[in-house]
Amino acid sequence: MATKKIEIVVPPREPHFVGDGFRVHNFIPSAYRLDMKKMDPFILMDYNSKFHFTPSDKPRGVGVHPHRGFETVTIAYKGKVAHHDSSGGGGIIGEGDVQWMTAASGVLHKEYHEENFSKEGGDFQMVQLWVNLPAKDKMTKPKYQSISNAQINRFTLPDNGGEIEVIAGSYQDVKGAASTFTPIHLQNARLNKGGKAAFNFPANYTTALLVIEGSIKVNGEENVPTDNFVSFENEGEEFTIEALEDAVVLVLSGEPINEPIAAQGPFVMNTEGEITQAINDYNMGRFGYLE
Protein backbone atom coordinates (compact mmCIF):
# COMPACT_ATOMS: atom_id res chain seq x y z
CA MET A 1 0.00 0.00 0.00
CA ALA A 2 1.08 3.56 -0.66
CA THR A 3 2.27 5.90 2.07
CA LYS A 4 -0.08 8.68 3.18
CA LYS A 5 2.16 11.74 3.13
CA ILE A 6 2.01 14.92 5.18
CA GLU A 7 0.44 17.86 3.36
CA ILE A 8 1.05 20.49 6.02
CA VAL A 9 2.23 20.83 9.62
CA VAL A 10 0.41 23.64 11.42
CA PRO A 11 1.84 25.26 14.57
CA PRO A 12 -0.62 26.48 17.20
CA ARG A 13 -2.17 29.88 16.46
CA GLU A 14 -2.38 32.56 19.10
CA PRO A 15 -4.84 31.34 21.76
CA HIS A 16 -8.15 33.02 22.47
CA PHE A 17 -10.73 32.45 25.17
CA VAL A 18 -14.11 30.81 24.57
CA GLY A 19 -16.10 32.18 27.46
CA ASP A 20 -13.72 32.54 30.40
CA GLY A 21 -12.99 28.83 30.87
CA PHE A 22 -11.46 27.58 27.65
CA ARG A 23 -8.17 28.99 26.32
CA VAL A 24 -7.98 27.49 22.85
CA HIS A 25 -5.91 27.32 19.69
CA ASN A 26 -8.17 26.95 16.65
CA PHE A 27 -6.93 24.48 14.02
CA ILE A 28 -10.15 23.90 12.01
CA PRO A 29 -11.11 26.10 10.27
CA SER A 30 -7.89 28.05 10.03
CA ALA A 31 -5.83 30.31 7.80
CA TYR A 32 -3.79 27.32 6.63
CA ARG A 33 -6.34 26.14 4.02
CA LEU A 34 -7.90 23.90 6.65
CA ASP A 35 -11.47 25.05 6.03
CA MET A 36 -14.67 23.08 6.61
CA LYS A 37 -14.77 21.75 3.05
CA LYS A 38 -11.12 20.68 3.03
CA MET A 39 -11.40 18.93 6.44
CA ASP A 40 -14.87 17.39 5.84
CA PRO A 41 -16.37 15.77 7.96
CA PHE A 42 -14.38 17.60 10.67
CA ILE A 43 -15.67 21.17 10.70
CA LEU A 44 -14.05 22.64 13.83
CA MET A 45 -11.22 21.80 16.18
CA ASP A 46 -10.43 23.91 19.23
CA TYR A 47 -7.51 22.76 21.35
CA ASN A 48 -7.07 23.94 24.93
CA SER A 49 -3.35 23.20 25.27
CA LYS A 50 -2.15 22.57 28.82
CA PHE A 51 -2.95 25.70 30.83
CA HIS A 52 -2.97 26.22 34.59
CA PHE A 53 -6.12 27.79 35.99
CA THR A 54 -5.90 29.36 39.43
CA PRO A 55 -8.55 28.47 42.03
CA SER A 56 -11.91 30.19 41.66
CA ASP A 57 -15.11 30.06 43.73
CA LYS A 58 -17.12 30.82 40.59
CA PRO A 59 -16.67 28.09 37.93
CA ARG A 60 -15.33 29.44 34.66
CA GLY A 61 -16.88 28.31 31.41
CA VAL A 62 -19.31 29.08 28.60
CA GLY A 63 -22.91 30.12 29.24
CA VAL A 64 -26.02 28.90 27.45
CA HIS A 65 -25.58 28.61 23.68
CA PRO A 66 -27.34 26.68 20.87
CA HIS A 67 -26.12 23.99 18.45
CA ARG A 68 -27.77 22.46 15.38
CA GLY A 69 -26.68 20.23 12.52
CA PHE A 70 -23.56 18.50 13.85
CA GLU A 71 -21.92 16.68 16.77
CA THR A 72 -19.49 17.97 19.38
CA VAL A 73 -16.80 15.64 20.71
CA THR A 74 -15.02 16.74 23.89
CA ILE A 75 -11.87 14.83 24.89
CA ALA A 76 -10.47 15.53 28.36
CA TYR A 77 -6.73 15.15 28.95
CA LYS A 78 -6.44 17.28 32.12
CA GLY A 79 -9.10 18.85 34.34
CA LYS A 80 -12.86 18.33 34.60
CA VAL A 81 -15.87 19.91 32.89
CA ALA A 82 -19.52 19.88 33.95
CA HIS A 83 -22.17 20.31 31.26
CA HIS A 84 -25.95 20.58 30.95
CA ASP A 85 -28.38 20.86 28.04
CA SER A 86 -32.00 21.68 27.31
CA SER A 87 -32.95 18.04 26.61
CA GLY A 88 -32.15 17.10 30.21
CA GLY A 89 -28.68 15.72 29.56
CA GLY A 90 -25.65 16.55 31.65
CA GLY A 91 -22.72 15.18 33.54
CA ILE A 92 -19.02 15.52 34.26
CA ILE A 93 -16.20 14.88 31.82
CA GLY A 94 -13.10 13.88 33.75
CA GLU A 95 -9.51 13.17 32.79
CA GLY A 96 -9.40 10.55 30.04
CA ASP A 97 -13.15 10.71 29.37
CA VAL A 98 -14.97 11.59 26.15
CA GLN A 99 -18.35 13.24 25.65
CA TRP A 100 -19.96 12.77 22.23
CA MET A 101 -22.95 15.07 21.88
CA THR A 102 -25.23 14.82 18.86
CA ALA A 103 -26.82 18.26 18.68
CA ALA A 104 -28.66 17.37 15.44
CA SER A 105 -32.08 19.14 15.43
CA GLY A 106 -30.99 21.48 18.19
CA VAL A 107 -30.06 21.87 21.83
CA LEU A 108 -29.12 24.61 24.24
CA HIS A 109 -25.91 23.75 26.04
CA LYS A 110 -23.56 25.14 28.69
CA GLU A 111 -20.14 23.96 29.87
CA TYR A 112 -18.21 24.93 33.00
CA HIS A 113 -15.20 23.80 34.99
CA GLU A 114 -16.39 21.16 37.43
CA GLU A 115 -16.97 22.66 40.88
CA ASN A 116 -14.16 20.96 42.81
CA PHE A 117 -11.67 21.46 39.99
CA SER A 118 -12.63 25.13 39.91
CA LYS A 119 -12.10 25.57 43.65
CA GLU A 120 -8.74 23.77 43.63
CA GLY A 121 -7.43 24.98 40.27
CA GLY A 122 -4.98 22.99 38.21
CA ASP A 123 -3.85 22.03 34.74
CA PHE A 124 -6.57 22.01 32.10
CA GLN A 125 -6.17 20.40 28.67
CA MET A 126 -8.96 19.44 26.29
CA VAL A 127 -9.94 19.08 22.63
CA GLN A 128 -13.34 19.95 21.22
CA LEU A 129 -14.01 18.58 17.76
CA TRP A 130 -17.11 19.29 15.69
CA VAL A 131 -18.18 16.47 13.37
CA ASN A 132 -20.62 17.29 10.58
CA LEU A 133 -23.80 15.31 10.02
CA PRO A 134 -25.15 14.35 6.58
CA ALA A 135 -28.29 16.16 5.47
CA LYS A 136 -30.53 13.17 6.23
CA ASP A 137 -29.42 13.16 9.88
CA LYS A 138 -29.18 16.87 10.69
CA MET A 139 -32.69 17.04 12.16
CA THR A 140 -32.61 13.79 14.15
CA LYS A 141 -33.20 13.79 17.88
CA PRO A 142 -30.30 15.05 20.05
CA LYS A 143 -28.44 12.49 22.14
CA TYR A 144 -25.34 11.97 24.28
CA GLN A 145 -22.70 9.31 24.39
CA SER A 146 -20.84 9.63 27.67
CA ILE A 147 -17.71 7.50 27.33
CA SER A 148 -15.67 7.07 30.48
CA ASN A 149 -11.97 6.28 30.24
CA ALA A 150 -12.69 2.79 31.57
CA GLN A 151 -15.08 2.16 28.65
CA ILE A 152 -12.47 2.98 26.00
CA ASN A 153 -11.06 -0.14 24.33
CA ARG A 154 -7.29 -0.35 23.87
CA PHE A 155 -4.78 -2.03 21.60
CA THR A 156 -1.43 -2.79 23.24
CA LEU A 157 1.51 -2.08 20.96
CA PRO A 158 4.43 -4.54 20.81
CA ASP A 159 7.84 -3.99 22.39
CA ASN A 160 6.46 -1.83 25.23
CA GLY A 161 5.55 0.79 22.61
CA GLY A 162 2.45 1.99 24.44
CA GLU A 163 -1.21 1.67 23.52
CA ILE A 164 -3.91 2.97 21.18
CA GLU A 165 -7.15 4.12 22.80
CA VAL A 166 -9.93 3.58 20.27
CA ILE A 167 -12.70 6.13 20.81
CA ALA A 168 -14.46 5.59 17.46
CA GLY A 169 -13.86 3.36 14.47
CA SER A 170 -11.24 0.67 14.84
CA TYR A 171 -7.54 -0.05 15.20
CA GLN A 172 -6.45 -3.53 14.14
CA ASP A 173 -9.20 -5.71 15.67
CA VAL A 174 -10.15 -3.27 18.46
CA LYS A 175 -13.37 -1.32 17.98
CA GLY A 176 -14.30 2.03 19.53
CA ALA A 177 -17.14 2.60 21.95
CA ALA A 178 -18.69 5.56 20.09
CA SER A 179 -21.36 5.11 17.43
CA THR A 180 -21.12 7.47 14.45
CA PHE A 181 -23.41 8.52 11.60
CA THR A 182 -20.64 8.31 8.99
CA PRO A 183 -17.34 6.38 9.06
CA ILE A 184 -15.10 8.06 11.67
CA HIS A 185 -11.88 6.89 13.30
CA LEU A 186 -10.82 8.73 16.46
CA GLN A 187 -7.93 7.42 18.54
CA ASN A 188 -5.41 8.45 21.18
CA ALA A 189 -1.96 7.00 20.61
CA ARG A 190 -0.23 6.94 24.00
CA LEU A 191 3.36 6.07 23.10
CA ASN A 192 6.40 5.42 25.24
CA LYS A 193 9.69 6.89 24.05
CA GLY A 194 10.76 4.93 20.98
CA GLY A 195 7.30 3.41 20.59
CA LYS A 196 5.96 3.09 17.06
CA ALA A 197 2.46 2.75 15.65
CA ALA A 198 1.26 2.21 12.08
CA PHE A 199 -2.11 3.45 10.83
CA ASN A 200 -4.09 2.52 7.75
CA PHE A 201 -7.06 4.53 6.49
CA PRO A 202 -8.69 4.75 3.03
CA ALA A 203 -6.90 7.13 0.68
CA ASN A 204 -9.88 9.47 0.27
CA TYR A 205 -10.48 9.88 4.02
CA THR A 206 -9.66 13.22 5.64
CA THR A 207 -6.84 12.30 8.00
CA ALA A 208 -4.99 14.40 10.58
CA LEU A 209 -3.28 14.24 13.94
CA LEU A 210 -2.60 16.55 16.87
CA VAL A 211 0.42 16.12 19.13
CA ILE A 212 -0.98 16.53 22.64
CA GLU A 213 2.19 15.64 24.58
CA GLY A 214 5.80 15.04 23.62
CA SER A 215 7.11 14.96 20.07
CA ILE A 216 6.96 12.45 17.24
CA LYS A 217 8.47 11.50 13.89
CA VAL A 218 6.01 10.83 11.06
CA ASN A 219 6.81 8.28 8.34
CA GLY A 220 10.38 8.13 9.60
CA GLU A 221 11.03 11.56 8.08
CA GLU A 222 9.41 14.61 9.66
CA ASN A 223 9.60 15.62 13.33
CA VAL A 224 6.44 17.17 14.78
CA PRO A 225 6.59 18.93 18.17
CA THR A 226 4.03 19.32 20.93
CA ASP A 227 0.81 21.21 20.15
CA ASN A 228 1.32 20.97 16.37
CA PHE A 229 -1.35 19.73 13.97
CA VAL A 230 -0.67 17.54 10.92
CA SER A 231 -2.96 17.33 7.88
CA PHE A 232 -2.29 14.45 5.47
CA GLU A 233 -2.78 14.31 1.72
CA ASN A 234 -5.90 12.52 0.45
CA GLU A 235 -3.71 9.93 -1.22
CA GLY A 236 -2.10 6.76 0.09
CA GLU A 237 -3.34 4.68 3.00
CA GLU A 238 -0.54 4.03 5.50
CA PHE A 239 1.54 6.21 7.80
CA THR A 240 3.64 5.63 10.90
CA ILE A 241 4.42 7.64 13.99
CA GLU A 242 7.33 7.18 16.37
CA ALA A 243 7.62 8.80 19.79
CA LEU A 244 10.84 10.79 20.20
CA GLU A 245 9.86 11.08 23.87
CA ASP A 246 6.80 9.88 25.77
CA ALA A 247 3.93 11.18 23.64
CA VAL A 248 0.16 11.44 23.33
CA VAL A 249 -1.21 11.88 19.80
CA LEU A 250 -4.84 12.37 18.78
CA VAL A 251 -5.43 10.66 15.42
CA LEU A 252 -8.55 11.37 13.37
CA SER A 253 -9.73 10.08 10.01
CA GLY A 254 -13.16 10.26 8.43
CA GLU A 255 -14.96 9.74 5.15
CA PRO A 256 -15.91 13.09 3.56
CA ILE A 257 -19.67 13.68 3.44
CA ASN A 258 -19.31 15.75 0.25
CA GLU A 259 -22.45 17.85 0.72
CA PRO A 260 -22.84 21.65 0.65
CA ILE A 261 -21.96 23.38 3.92
CA ALA A 262 -23.72 26.51 5.17
CA ALA A 263 -22.41 27.65 8.53
CA GLN A 264 -23.14 30.53 10.85
CA GLY A 265 -21.83 30.45 14.40
CA PRO A 266 -23.28 27.43 16.22
CA PHE A 267 -25.39 26.28 13.24
CA VAL A 268 -24.01 24.09 10.44
CA MET A 269 -26.53 23.13 7.77
CA ASN A 270 -26.61 22.61 3.98
CA THR A 271 -28.33 25.80 2.77
CA GLU A 272 -28.65 29.42 3.82
CA GLY A 273 -32.39 28.87 4.14
CA GLU A 274 -31.78 26.19 6.74
CA ILE A 275 -29.51 28.59 8.65
CA THR A 276 -32.29 31.18 8.65
CA GLN A 277 -34.72 28.53 9.90
CA ALA A 278 -32.29 27.52 12.68
CA ILE A 279 -31.99 31.14 13.82
CA ASN A 280 -35.77 31.56 13.75
CA ASP A 281 -36.33 28.31 15.66
CA TYR A 282 -33.81 29.39 18.28
CA ASN A 283 -35.40 32.81 18.64
CA MET A 284 -38.86 31.20 18.93
CA GLY A 285 -37.67 29.01 21.82
CA ARG A 286 -37.89 25.73 19.86
CA PHE A 287 -34.51 24.56 21.22
CA GLY A 288 -36.01 24.25 24.69
CA TYR A 289 -35.06 26.07 27.87
CA LEU A 290 -31.89 26.13 29.93
CA GLU A 291 -30.99 28.48 32.76
C-alpha positions as CSV (number, residue, x, y, z in Angstrom):
1,M,0.0,0.0,0.0
2,A,1.1,3.6,-0.7
3,T,2.3,5.9,2.1
4,K,-0.1,8.7,3.2
5,K,2.2,11.7,3.1
6,I,2.0,14.9,5.2
7,E,0.4,17.9,3.4
8,I,1.1,20.5,6.0
9,V,2.2,20.8,9.6
10,V,0.4,23.6,11.4
11,P,1.8,25.3,14.6
12,P,-0.6,26.5,17.2
13,R,-2.2,29.9,16.5
14,E,-2.4,32.6,19.1
15,P,-4.8,31.3,21.8
16,H,-8.2,33.0,22.5
17,F,-10.7,32.4,25.2
18,V,-14.1,30.8,24.6
19,G,-16.1,32.2,27.5
20,D,-13.7,32.5,30.4
21,G,-13.0,28.8,30.9
22,F,-11.5,27.6,27.6
23,R,-8.2,29.0,26.3
24,V,-8.0,27.5,22.8
25,H,-5.9,27.3,19.7
26,N,-8.2,27.0,16.7
27,F,-6.9,24.5,14.0
28,I,-10.1,23.9,12.0
29,P,-11.1,26.1,10.3
30,S,-7.9,28.1,10.0
31,A,-5.8,30.3,7.8
32,Y,-3.8,27.3,6.6
33,R,-6.3,26.1,4.0
34,L,-7.9,23.9,6.7
35,D,-11.5,25.0,6.0
36,M,-14.7,23.1,6.6
37,K,-14.8,21.8,3.0
38,K,-11.1,20.7,3.0
39,M,-11.4,18.9,6.4
40,D,-14.9,17.4,5.8
41,P,-16.4,15.8,8.0
42,F,-14.4,17.6,10.7
43,I,-15.7,21.2,10.7
44,L,-14.1,22.6,13.8
45,M,-11.2,21.8,16.2
46,D,-10.4,23.9,19.2
47,Y,-7.5,22.8,21.4
48,N,-7.1,23.9,24.9
49,S,-3.4,23.2,25.3
50,K,-2.2,22.6,28.8
51,F,-2.9,25.7,30.8
52,H,-3.0,26.2,34.6
53,F,-6.1,27.8,36.0
54,T,-5.9,29.4,39.4
55,P,-8.6,28.5,42.0
56,S,-11.9,30.2,41.7
57,D,-15.1,30.1,43.7
58,K,-17.1,30.8,40.6
59,P,-16.7,28.1,37.9
60,R,-15.3,29.4,34.7
61,G,-16.9,28.3,31.4
62,V,-19.3,29.1,28.6
63,G,-22.9,30.1,29.2
64,V,-26.0,28.9,27.5
65,H,-25.6,28.6,23.7
66,P,-27.3,26.7,20.9
67,H,-26.1,24.0,18.4
68,R,-27.8,22.5,15.4
69,G,-26.7,20.2,12.5
70,F,-23.6,18.5,13.9
71,E,-21.9,16.7,16.8
72,T,-19.5,18.0,19.4
73,V,-16.8,15.6,20.7
74,T,-15.0,16.7,23.9
75,I,-11.9,14.8,24.9
76,A,-10.5,15.5,28.4
77,Y,-6.7,15.2,29.0
78,K,-6.4,17.3,32.1
79,G,-9.1,18.8,34.3
80,K,-12.9,18.3,34.6
81,V,-15.9,19.9,32.9
82,A,-19.5,19.9,33.9
83,H,-22.2,20.3,31.3
84,H,-26.0,20.6,30.9
85,D,-28.4,20.9,28.0
86,S,-32.0,21.7,27.3
87,S,-32.9,18.0,26.6
88,G,-32.1,17.1,30.2
89,G,-28.7,15.7,29.6
90,G,-25.7,16.5,31.7
91,G,-22.7,15.2,33.5
92,I,-19.0,15.5,34.3
93,I,-16.2,14.9,31.8
94,G,-13.1,13.9,33.8
95,E,-9.5,13.2,32.8
96,G,-9.4,10.5,30.0
97,D,-13.2,10.7,29.4
98,V,-15.0,11.6,26.1
99,Q,-18.3,13.2,25.6
100,W,-20.0,12.8,22.2
101,M,-23.0,15.1,21.9
102,T,-25.2,14.8,18.9
103,A,-26.8,18.3,18.7
104,A,-28.7,17.4,15.4
105,S,-32.1,19.1,15.4
106,G,-31.0,21.5,18.2
107,V,-30.1,21.9,21.8
108,L,-29.1,24.6,24.2
109,H,-25.9,23.8,26.0
110,K,-23.6,25.1,28.7
111,E,-20.1,24.0,29.9
112,Y,-18.2,24.9,33.0
113,H,-15.2,23.8,35.0
114,E,-16.4,21.2,37.4
115,E,-17.0,22.7,40.9
116,N,-14.2,21.0,42.8
117,F,-11.7,21.5,40.0
118,S,-12.6,25.1,39.9
119,K,-12.1,25.6,43.7
120,E,-8.7,23.8,43.6
121,G,-7.4,25.0,40.3
122,G,-5.0,23.0,38.2
123,D,-3.9,22.0,34.7
124,F,-6.6,22.0,32.1
125,Q,-6.2,20.4,28.7
126,M,-9.0,19.4,26.3
127,V,-9.9,19.1,22.6
128,Q,-13.3,19.9,21.2
129,L,-14.0,18.6,17.8
130,W,-17.1,19.3,15.7
131,V,-18.2,16.5,13.4
132,N,-20.6,17.3,10.6
133,L,-23.8,15.3,10.0
134,P,-25.1,14.3,6.6
135,A,-28.3,16.2,5.5
136,K,-30.5,13.2,6.2
137,D,-29.4,13.2,9.9
138,K,-29.2,16.9,10.7
139,M,-32.7,17.0,12.2
140,T,-32.6,13.8,14.2
141,K,-33.2,13.8,17.9
142,P,-30.3,15.1,20.0
143,K,-28.4,12.5,22.1
144,Y,-25.3,12.0,24.3
145,Q,-22.7,9.3,24.4
146,S,-20.8,9.6,27.7
147,I,-17.7,7.5,27.3
148,S,-15.7,7.1,30.5
149,N,-12.0,6.3,30.2
150,A,-12.7,2.8,31.6
151,Q,-15.1,2.2,28.7
152,I,-12.5,3.0,26.0
153,N,-11.1,-0.1,24.3
154,R,-7.3,-0.4,23.9
155,F,-4.8,-2.0,21.6
156,T,-1.4,-2.8,23.2
157,L,1.5,-2.1,21.0
158,P,4.4,-4.5,20.8
159,D,7.8,-4.0,22.4
160,N,6.5,-1.8,25.2
161,G,5.6,0.8,22.6
162,G,2.4,2.0,24.4
163,E,-1.2,1.7,23.5
164,I,-3.9,3.0,21.2
165,E,-7.2,4.1,22.8
166,V,-9.9,3.6,20.3
167,I,-12.7,6.1,20.8
168,A,-14.5,5.6,17.5
169,G,-13.9,3.4,14.5
170,S,-11.2,0.7,14.8
171,Y,-7.5,0.0,15.2
172,Q,-6.4,-3.5,14.1
173,D,-9.2,-5.7,15.7
174,V,-10.2,-3.3,18.5
175,K,-13.4,-1.3,18.0
176,G,-14.3,2.0,19.5
177,A,-17.1,2.6,21.9
178,A,-18.7,5.6,20.1
179,S,-21.4,5.1,17.4
180,T,-21.1,7.5,14.5
181,F,-23.4,8.5,11.6
182,T,-20.6,8.3,9.0
183,P,-17.3,6.4,9.1
184,I,-15.1,8.1,11.7
185,H,-11.9,6.9,13.3
186,L,-10.8,8.7,16.5
187,Q,-7.9,7.4,18.5
188,N,-5.4,8.4,21.2
189,A,-2.0,7.0,20.6
190,R,-0.2,6.9,24.0
191,L,3.4,6.1,23.1
192,N,6.4,5.4,25.2
193,K,9.7,6.9,24.1
194,G,10.8,4.9,21.0
195,G,7.3,3.4,20.6
196,K,6.0,3.1,17.1
197,A,2.5,2.8,15.6
198,A,1.3,2.2,12.1
199,F,-2.1,3.5,10.8
200,N,-4.1,2.5,7.7
201,F,-7.1,4.5,6.5
202,P,-8.7,4.8,3.0
203,A,-6.9,7.1,0.7
204,N,-9.9,9.5,0.3
205,Y,-10.5,9.9,4.0
206,T,-9.7,13.2,5.6
207,T,-6.8,12.3,8.0
208,A,-5.0,14.4,10.6
209,L,-3.3,14.2,13.9
210,L,-2.6,16.6,16.9
211,V,0.4,16.1,19.1
212,I,-1.0,16.5,22.6
213,E,2.2,15.6,24.6
214,G,5.8,15.0,23.6
215,S,7.1,15.0,20.1
216,I,7.0,12.4,17.2
217,K,8.5,11.5,13.9
218,V,6.0,10.8,11.1
219,N,6.8,8.3,8.3
220,G,10.4,8.1,9.6
221,E,11.0,11.6,8.1
222,E,9.4,14.6,9.7
223,N,9.6,15.6,13.3
224,V,6.4,17.2,14.8
225,P,6.6,18.9,18.2
226,T,4.0,19.3,20.9
227,D,0.8,21.2,20.2
228,N,1.3,21.0,16.4
229,F,-1.4,19.7,14.0
230,V,-0.7,17.5,10.9
231,S,-3.0,17.3,7.9
232,F,-2.3,14.5,5.5
233,E,-2.8,14.3,1.7
234,N,-5.9,12.5,0.4
235,E,-3.7,9.9,-1.2
236,G,-2.1,6.8,0.1
237,E,-3.3,4.7,3.0
238,E,-0.5,4.0,5.5
239,F,1.5,6.2,7.8
240,T,3.6,5.6,10.9
241,I,4.4,7.6,14.0
242,E,7.3,7.2,16.4
243,A,7.6,8.8,19.8
244,L,10.8,10.8,20.2
245,E,9.9,11.1,23.9
246,D,6.8,9.9,25.8
247,A,3.9,11.2,23.6
248,V,0.2,11.4,23.3
249,V,-1.2,11.9,19.8
250,L,-4.8,12.4,18.8
251,V,-5.4,10.7,15.4
252,L,-8.5,11.4,13.4
253,S,-9.7,10.1,10.0
254,G,-13.2,10.3,8.4
255,E,-15.0,9.7,5.2
256,P,-15.9,13.1,3.6
257,I,-19.7,13.7,3.4
258,N,-19.3,15.8,0.2
259,E,-22.4,17.9,0.7
260,P,-22.8,21.7,0.6
261,I,-22.0,23.4,3.9
262,A,-23.7,26.5,5.2
263,A,-22.4,27.7,8.5
264,Q,-23.1,30.5,10.9
265,G,-21.8,30.4,14.4
266,P,-23.3,27.4,16.2
267,F,-25.4,26.3,13.2
268,V,-24.0,24.1,10.4
269,M,-26.5,23.1,7.8
270,N,-26.6,22.6,4.0
271,T,-28.3,25.8,2.8
272,E,-28.6,29.4,3.8
273,G,-32.4,28.9,4.1
274,E,-31.8,26.2,6.7
275,I,-29.5,28.6,8.6
276,T,-32.3,31.2,8.7
277,Q,-34.7,28.5,9.9
278,A,-32.3,27.5,12.7
279,I,-32.0,31.1,13.8
280,N,-35.8,31.6,13.8
281,D,-36.3,28.3,15.7
282,Y,-33.8,29.4,18.3
283,N,-35.4,32.8,18.6
284,M,-38.9,31.2,18.9
285,G,-37.7,29.0,21.8
286,R,-37.9,25.7,19.9
287,F,-34.5,24.6,21.2
288,G,-36.0,24.3,24.7
289,Y,-35.1,26.1,27.9
290,L,-31.9,26.1,29.9
291,E,-31.0,28.5,32.8
